[in-house]
Amino acid sequence: MNINKKAILLFCVLALSFAACKHHTKFDRENWDYGDGLEFPNRDNMLDDLLKSYKLKGLKYQEVIHLLHRPQLSNTTEMVYDIDEISKKGKATYVKKLILSLKDSVVTDVKVYEHSDKKK
């Protein structure tokens, strides 16, 4: 019986470890753009692969559009892609965005912005 308890405990620890791990997905252009325009459920899981596999700095505006489709926000100095957002009672409590800084329509910097509304 002692072995059964250890086996069950080990199984529970492993199950929790797998559940806690973030699922990483290989970047795919079509799956990146999948969503309803407000939520993009695949982006957070693809972000690490995108940043590791693609050199975004130095890309021209049109090359970024070809790779990532149109951003949710853009102007002459930035392209902003929504990655994740969690809302409670209509208020965003967590946001994550990919921000590409531009100069002369060329990406000069890549940042991941995260903000959490932590109440004390």
C-alpha positions in Angstrom: 0.0 0.0 0.0 2.9 2.3 0.7 4.1 1.9 -2.9 0.6 2.7 -4.2 0.6 6.0 -2.3 4.0 6.9 -3.6 2.9 6.1 -7.2 -0.3 8.1 -6.9 1.7 11.1 -5.4 4.3 10.9 -8.2 1.5 10.8 -10.8 -0.2 13.8 -9.3 3.0 15.8 -9.2 3.8 14.9 -12.8 0.2 15.8 -13.9 0.4 19.2 -12.1 3.8 19.8 -13.7 2.5 19.2 -17.2 -0.6 21.2 -16.5 1.5 24.2 -15.3 3.8 24.2 -18.3 2.9 26.6 -21.0 2.2 24.8 -24.3 4.6 26.1 -27.0 3.6 25.9 -30.6 5.6 26.4 -33.7 4.8 29.7 -35.4 2.4 29.4 -38.3 1.2 32.5 -40.2 -2.4 31.4 -40.6 -2.8 30.1 -37.1 -1.2 33.3 -35.8 -3.9 35.3 -37.4 -6.7 33.0 -36.3 -9.2 34.7 -34.1 -12.3 36.9 -34.0 -10.4 40.2 -34.2 -10.6 40.7 -30.4 -9.0 37.5 -29.3 -6.2 35.5 -30.9 -6.1 32.2 -29.0 -2.9 30.8 -30.7 -0.6 33.8 -30.4 0.7 33.4 -26.9 1.7 29.8 -27.5 3.5 30.8 -30.8 5.3 33.9 -29.5 8.4 32.2 -28.2 8.9 30.3 -31.5 8.3 33.5 -33.5 10.9 35.4 -31.6 13.5 32.6 -31.7 12.9 31.5 -35.3 12.5 34.9 -37.1 14.7 37.9 -37.2 12.1 40.7 -37.0 14.6 43.5 -36.6 15.5 44.8 -40.0 12.2 43.7 -41.7 10.4 46.3 -43.7 6.8 47.2 -42.9 5.4 45.1 -45.8 7.6 42.1 -44.9 6.1 42.2 -41.4 2.6 42.4 -42.9 3.4 39.4 -45.0 4.6 37.4 -42.0 2.2 38.5 -39.3 -0.7 40.1 -41.2 -2.0 43.5 -40.1 -1.5 44.7 -36.6 -4.2 45.7 -34.2 -2.7 49.1 -33.9 -0.1 50.9 -36.0 1.3 54.3 -36.9 4.6 55.5 -38.4 6.7 54.5 -35.4 5.0 51.3 -34.1 3.1 48.1 -35.0 1.3 46.5 -32.1 0.0 42.9 -32.1 -2.4 41.7 -29.4 -1.1 38.5 -27.8 -3.3 37.9 -24.8 -5.8 39.6 -22.6 -7.7 38.5 -19.6 -10.7 40.6 -18.5 -12.9 40.5 -15.4 -16.1 42.4 -15.3 -15.3 44.1 -18.5 -11.9 45.4 -17.3 -8.6 44.1 -18.6 -6.6 42.6 -15.7 -3.8 41.3 -17.9 -2.5 42.3 -21.3 0.4 41.0 -23.4 1.4 42.7 -26.7 4.1 42.4 -29.3 5.4 45.9 -30.1 7.6 46.4 -33.2 9.3 49.9 -33.3 9.8 51.4 -36.7 12.0 54.0 -38.3 11.6 54.7 -42.0 9.3 51.7 -42.2 11.9 49.3 -40.9 11.7 47.4 -37.6 14.3 48.7 -35.2 13.2 47.1 -32.0 11.1 44.2 -30.8 9.5 44.2 -27.3 6.9 42.1 -25.5 4.8 44.2 -23.2 3.0 42.6 -20.3 0.9 44.3 -17.7 -1.1 42.8 -14.9 -3.6 44.8 -12.7 -2.6 43.5 -9.3 -4.8 44.7 -6.5 -3.3 44.7 -3.0 
